[in-house]
Amino acid sequence: MEAEPVTASVFVEAEPDEVYAYFTEAETMIRWMGEYAMLDARPDGAFTMDIEGTPVRGCYRELDPPNRVVFTWGFAGSDELPPGSSTVEVRFSKEAGGTLVELVHRGLPPSRTATHAAGWRRFLDRLALAGNTSGVDPPPIG
């Protein structure tokens, strides 16, 4: 059984192409989410991250820079949410002073909805700090 999609959004004080990079370049992604990332941002390219010791594994499905990115998501070794079993879609819309980031995570089992909703909220708040033009990084994860 599939739960309702998890949705979250945040405003980032940066241009869409700068914010898009935070989902497609390993060195910028680990500034706001995860301790390790290996990203191959092309269709069927690997989406590999470790977030607080949890191995997230998937692949990129669609890339439309700097407007939209879609990748699959799951956990290595999990029967409940195996690698690539859910899909994350992120849209980037230019607005005055920055970019609106809108995220939809589909295909999660109901037991994972609340934790992913809280996690995406937490990490998107970190993205707003990491992506702002002041250059101030968010505090370390943990």
BANU-594308 format. One line per 3 residues: number of its first residue (from 1); their letters; for each residue x, y, z of N, C-alpha, C. Coordinates in Angstrom, 1 decimal, always signed. Layout:
NUM	A	X,Y,Z,X,Y,Z,X,Y,Z; ...
END
This chain:
1	MEA	+0.8,-1.2,+0.0,+0.0,+0.0,+0.0,+0.9,+1.2,+0.0; +0.5,+2.2,-0.8,+1.3,+3.4,-1.0,+0.5,+4.6,-0.2; +1.3,+5.4,+0.5,+0.8,+6.5,+1.2,+0.6,+7.7,+0.3
4	EPV	-0.1,+8.7,+0.8,-0.2,+10.0,+0.1,+1.3,+10.5,-0.1; +1.5,+11.3,-1.1,+2.9,+11.8,-1.3,+3.2,+12.8,-0.2; +4.5,+12.9,+0.1,+5.0,+13.9,+1.1,+5.4,+15.1,+0.2
7	TAS	+4.9,+16.3,+0.7,+5.2,+17.5,+0.0,+5.9,+18.5,+1.0; +6.8,+19.3,+0.4,+7.4,+20.3,+1.2,+8.0,+21.4,+0.3; +8.1,+22.6,+0.8,+8.7,+23.6,+0.0,+9.5,+24.6,+0.8
10	VFV	+10.4,+25.3,+0.2,+11.2,+26.3,+0.9,+11.7,+27.3,-0.1; +11.9,+28.6,+0.4,+12.4,+29.6,-0.5,+13.9,+29.8,-0.2; +14.7,+29.8,-1.3,+16.1,+30.0,-1.1,+16.6,+31.2,-1.8
13	EAE	+17.4,+32.0,-1.1,+17.9,+33.3,-1.7,+19.0,+33.1,-2.6; +18.7,+32.4,-3.8,+19.7,+32.2,-4.8,+19.0,+31.9,-6.1; +19.7,+32.0,-7.2,+19.1,+31.7,-8.5,+18.8,+30.2,-8.7
16	PDE	+17.8,+29.9,-9.5,+17.4,+28.5,-9.7,+18.6,+27.6,-10.1; +19.5,+28.1,-11.0,+20.6,+27.2,-11.4,+21.5,+26.9,-10.3; +21.7,+27.8,-9.3,+22.5,+27.6,-8.2,+21.8,+26.6,-7.2
19	VYA	+20.5,+26.7,-7.0,+19.8,+25.8,-6.2,+19.7,+24.4,-6.8; +19.5,+24.3,-8.1,+19.5,+23.1,-8.8,+20.7,+22.2,-8.5; +21.9,+22.9,-8.5,+23.2,+22.2,-8.3,+23.2,+21.5,-6.9
22	YFT	+22.4,+22.0,-5.9,+22.4,+21.4,-4.6,+21.7,+20.0,-4.7; +21.1,+19.6,-5.8,+20.5,+18.3,-6.0,+21.2,+17.5,-7.0; +22.3,+18.0,-7.6,+22.9,+17.3,-8.7,+24.4,+17.2,-8.5
25	EAE	+25.0,+18.0,-7.6,+26.5,+18.0,-7.4,+26.8,+17.5,-6.0; +27.6,+16.5,-5.9,+27.9,+15.9,-4.6,+28.4,+16.9,-3.5; +29.4,+17.7,-4.0,+30.0,+18.6,-3.0,+29.0,+19.7,-2.4
28	TMI	+28.0,+20.1,-3.2,+27.1,+21.0,-2.7,+25.9,+20.3,-1.9; +25.6,+19.1,-2.4,+24.5,+18.3,-1.7,+24.9,+18.0,-0.2; +26.2,+17.7,+0.0,+26.6,+17.3,+1.4,+26.7,+18.6,+2.3
31	RWM	+26.6,+19.8,+1.7,+26.5,+21.0,+2.5,+25.2,+21.1,+3.3; +24.2,+20.4,+2.8,+22.9,+20.6,+3.5,+22.2,+19.2,+3.8; +22.7,+18.1,+3.2,+22.1,+16.8,+3.4,+23.1,+15.7,+3.2
34	GEY	+23.4,+15.0,+4.3,+24.2,+13.8,+4.1,+25.7,+14.0,+4.4; +26.3,+12.9,+4.7,+27.8,+13.0,+5.0,+28.6,+12.6,+3.8; +27.9,+11.8,+2.9,+28.6,+11.3,+1.7,+27.6,+11.3,+0.6
37	AML	+28.1,+11.7,-0.6,+27.2,+11.6,-1.8,+28.1,+11.3,-3.0; +27.6,+10.5,-3.9,+28.1,+10.2,-5.2,+27.0,+10.3,-6.2; +27.0,+11.4,-6.9,+25.9,+11.7,-7.8,+26.3,+11.7,-9.2
40	DAR	+25.6,+11.0,-10.1,+25.8,+11.0,-11.5,+24.6,+11.5,-12.2; +24.5,+12.9,-12.3,+23.3,+13.6,-12.7,+23.0,+13.5,-14.2; +22.6,+12.3,-14.6,+22.1,+12.1,-16.0,+21.0,+11.0,-15.8
43	PDG	+20.2,+10.9,-16.8,+19.1,+9.8,-16.8,+19.8,+8.4,-16.5; +19.2,+7.7,-15.5,+19.7,+6.4,-15.0,+21.1,+6.5,-14.3; +21.6,+7.7,-14.1,+22.8,+7.9,-13.3,+22.6,+7.6,-11.8
46	AFT	+23.6,+7.2,-11.1,+23.4,+6.9,-9.7,+23.1,+8.1,-8.8; +22.2,+7.9,-7.9,+21.9,+8.8,-6.8,+22.3,+8.1,-5.5; +23.4,+8.4,-4.9,+24.0,+7.6,-3.8,+24.3,+8.6,-2.7
49	MDI	+23.7,+8.4,-1.5,+24.0,+9.3,-0.4,+24.0,+8.5,+0.9; +24.7,+8.9,+1.9,+24.6,+8.4,+3.3,+24.1,+9.6,+4.1; +23.0,+9.4,+4.8,+22.4,+10.5,+5.6,+22.3,+9.9,+7.0
52	EGT	+23.2,+10.5,+7.9,+23.2,+10.1,+9.3,+23.3,+8.6,+9.4; +24.2,+8.0,+8.6,+24.5,+6.6,+8.6,+23.5,+5.7,+7.8; +22.5,+6.3,+7.2,+21.5,+5.5,+6.4,+21.9,+5.6,+5.0
55	PVR	+22.1,+4.5,+4.3,+22.5,+4.5,+2.9,+21.3,+4.6,+2.0; +21.2,+5.8,+1.4,+20.1,+6.1,+0.4,+20.6,+5.8,-1.0; +19.8,+5.0,-1.7,+20.3,+4.6,-3.0,+19.1,+4.7,-4.0
58	GCY	+19.4,+5.2,-5.2,+18.5,+5.4,-6.3,+19.2,+5.8,-7.5; +18.4,+6.4,-8.5,+19.0,+6.9,-9.7,+18.2,+8.1,-10.2; +18.9,+8.9,-11.0,+18.2,+10.0,-11.6,+17.3,+9.5,-12.7
61	REL	+16.1,+10.1,-12.8,+15.1,+9.7,-13.8,+15.0,+10.8,-14.9; +14.8,+12.1,-14.4,+14.6,+13.2,-15.3,+15.4,+14.4,-14.8; +16.0,+15.1,-15.7,+16.8,+16.3,-15.4,+16.4,+17.4,-16.4
64	DPP	+15.9,+18.5,-15.9,+15.6,+19.6,-16.7,+16.1,+20.9,-16.1; +17.5,+21.1,-16.2,+18.1,+22.2,-15.5,+17.6,+23.6,-16.0; +17.4,+24.5,-15.2,+17.4,+24.5,-13.8,+15.9,+24.5,-13.2
67	NRV	+15.0,+23.8,-13.9,+13.6,+23.8,-13.6,+13.2,+22.6,-12.7; +13.7,+21.4,-13.0,+13.1,+20.2,-12.4,+14.2,+19.1,-12.4; +14.1,+18.3,-11.3,+14.9,+17.1,-11.2,+14.1,+16.0,-10.6
70	VFT	+14.2,+14.7,-11.1,+13.4,+13.6,-10.5,+14.4,+12.5,-10.3; +14.4,+11.9,-9.1,+15.3,+10.8,-8.8,+14.5,+9.8,-7.9; +15.0,+8.5,-8.0,+14.4,+7.5,-7.1,+15.1,+7.4,-5.8
73	WGF	+14.5,+6.8,-4.8,+15.0,+6.9,-3.4,+14.6,+5.6,-2.7; +15.5,+5.1,-1.9,+15.2,+3.9,-1.1,+16.5,+3.7,-0.2; +16.4,+2.7,+0.6,+17.5,+2.4,+1.6,+18.2,+1.0,+1.3
76	AGS	+19.5,+1.0,+1.1,+20.2,-0.2,+0.9,+19.9,-1.2,+2.1; +19.5,-2.4,+1.7,+19.3,-3.4,+2.7,+17.9,-3.4,+3.3; +17.0,-2.5,+2.8,+15.6,-2.4,+3.4,+14.7,-3.2,+2.5
79	DEL	+13.8,-4.0,+3.2,+12.7,-4.7,+2.5,+11.5,-3.8,+2.4; +11.4,-2.9,+3.3,+10.2,-2.0,+3.4,+10.3,-0.8,+2.4; +11.5,-0.3,+2.2,+11.8,+0.8,+1.3,+13.1,+0.6,+0.5
82	PPG	+13.1,-0.4,-0.3,+14.4,-0.8,-1.0,+14.8,+0.3,-2.0; +16.1,+0.3,-2.4,+16.6,+1.2,-3.3,+15.8,+1.4,-4.5; +15.5,+2.7,-4.8,+14.8,+3.0,-6.0,+13.3,+2.8,-6.0
85	SST	+12.7,+2.5,-4.8,+11.3,+2.1,-4.7,+10.4,+3.3,-4.6; +10.9,+4.5,-4.3,+10.0,+5.7,-4.3,+10.7,+6.8,-5.2; +9.9,+7.8,-5.4,+10.4,+8.9,-6.4,+10.3,+10.2,-5.8
88	VEV	+11.3,+11.0,-5.9,+11.4,+12.4,-5.4,+11.4,+13.3,-6.7; +10.5,+14.2,-6.7,+10.4,+15.3,-7.8,+10.6,+16.6,-7.1; +11.6,+17.4,-7.7,+11.9,+18.7,-7.1,+11.7,+19.7,-8.3
91	RFS	+11.0,+20.8,-8.0,+10.8,+21.9,-9.0,+11.4,+23.1,-8.4; +12.0,+23.9,-9.3,+12.6,+25.2,-9.0,+12.0,+26.3,-9.7; +11.4,+27.3,-9.0,+10.7,+28.4,-9.7,+11.4,+29.7,-9.3
94	KEA	+11.8,+30.5,-10.3,+12.4,+31.8,-10.0,+11.3,+32.7,-9.4; +11.6,+33.4,-8.3,+10.8,+34.4,-7.7,+11.6,+35.6,-7.4; +11.0,+36.7,-7.0,+11.8,+37.8,-6.6,+12.7,+37.5,-5.5
97	GGT	+14.0,+37.7,-5.7,+14.9,+37.5,-4.6,+15.4,+36.1,-4.4; +15.0,+35.2,-5.3,+15.5,+33.8,-5.1,+14.7,+32.8,-5.9; +14.6,+31.6,-5.2,+14.0,+30.4,-5.9,+13.0,+29.7,-4.9
100	LVE	+11.9,+29.4,-5.4,+11.0,+28.5,-4.6,+11.3,+27.1,-5.0; +11.6,+26.2,-4.0,+11.9,+24.8,-4.2,+10.6,+24.1,-3.7; +10.0,+23.3,-4.6,+8.8,+22.5,-4.2,+9.2,+21.0,-4.5
103	LVH	+9.0,+20.2,-3.4,+9.4,+18.8,-3.4,+8.2,+17.9,-3.2; +8.1,+16.8,-4.0,+7.0,+15.8,-3.8,+7.7,+14.5,-3.8; +7.5,+13.7,-2.7,+8.1,+12.4,-2.6,+6.9,+11.4,-2.6
106	RGL	+6.9,+10.6,-3.7,+5.9,+9.6,-4.0,+6.3,+8.2,-3.8; +5.4,+7.3,-3.5,+5.7,+5.9,-3.4,+6.2,+5.4,-2.1; +6.1,+6.2,-1.1,+6.5,+5.8,+0.3,+5.5,+4.8,+0.9
109	PPS	+6.0,+3.8,+1.7,+5.0,+3.0,+2.4,+4.4,+3.9,+3.6; +3.2,+3.7,+4.0,+2.6,+4.5,+5.0,+3.4,+4.7,+6.3; +4.2,+3.6,+6.6,+5.0,+3.6,+7.9,+6.2,+4.6,+7.8
112	RTA	+6.5,+5.1,+6.6,+7.6,+6.0,+6.4,+7.2,+7.4,+6.1; +5.9,+7.7,+6.0,+5.5,+9.0,+5.6,+5.9,+10.1,+6.6; +5.6,+9.8,+7.9,+5.8,+10.9,+8.9,+7.3,+11.2,+9.0
115	THA	+8.1,+10.1,+9.0,+9.6,+10.4,+9.2,+10.1,+11.1,+8.0; +9.7,+10.8,+6.8,+10.1,+11.5,+5.6,+9.6,+12.9,+5.5; +8.4,+13.1,+6.0,+7.8,+14.5,+6.0,+8.7,+15.4,+6.9
118	AGW	+9.0,+14.9,+8.1,+9.8,+15.6,+9.1,+11.3,+15.8,+8.5; +11.8,+14.7,+7.9,+13.1,+14.8,+7.4,+13.3,+15.8,+6.3; +12.3,+15.8,+5.3,+12.4,+16.7,+4.2,+12.3,+18.2,+4.7
121	RRF	+11.4,+18.4,+5.7,+11.2,+19.7,+6.3,+12.6,+20.2,+6.9; +13.2,+19.3,+7.7,+14.4,+19.6,+8.3,+15.5,+19.9,+7.3; +15.6,+19.1,+6.3,+16.7,+19.3,+5.3,+16.5,+20.4,+4.4
124	LDR	+15.2,+20.7,+4.0,+15.0,+21.9,+3.2,+15.2,+23.2,+3.9; +15.0,+23.2,+5.2,+15.4,+24.3,+6.0,+16.9,+24.5,+6.0; +17.6,+23.4,+6.0,+19.1,+23.5,+5.9,+19.5,+24.0,+4.5
127	LAL	+18.8,+23.5,+3.5,+19.0,+24.0,+2.1,+18.9,+25.5,+2.0; +17.9,+26.0,+2.7,+17.7,+27.5,+2.6,+18.9,+28.2,+3.2; +19.5,+27.7,+4.2,+20.7,+28.3,+4.8,+21.9,+28.0,+3.9
130	AGN	+22.1,+26.8,+3.4,+23.3,+26.5,+2.6,+23.2,+27.2,+1.2; +22.0,+27.4,+0.7,+21.9,+28.0,-0.6,+21.8,+29.5,-0.7; +21.7,+30.1,+0.5,+21.6,+31.6,+0.5,+22.9,+32.2,+0.0
133	TSG	+22.8,+33.5,-0.4,+23.9,+34.2,-1.0,+24.8,+34.7,+0.1; +24.5,+34.6,+1.3,+25.4,+35.1,+2.4,+26.6,+34.2,+2.6; +26.6,+33.0,+2.1,+27.7,+32.1,+2.2,+27.8,+31.4,+3.6
136	VDP	+26.7,+31.5,+4.4,+26.7,+30.9,+5.7,+26.3,+29.5,+5.6; +27.1,+28.5,+6.0,+26.7,+27.1,+6.0,+25.8,+26.8,+7.2; +24.9,+25.8,+7.0,+24.1,+25.4,+8.2,+25.1,+24.6,+9.1
139	PPI	+24.6,+24.5,+10.4,+25.5,+23.7,+11.3,+25.6,+22.3,+10.9; +26.6,+21.6,+11.4,+26.8,+20.1,+11.0,+25.6,+19.3,+11.3; +25.3,+18.3,+10.5,+24.2,+17.4,+10.8,+24.5,+16.6,+12.0
142	G	+23.5,+16.3,+12.8,+23.7,+15.5,+14.0,+23.1,+16.0,+15.2
END
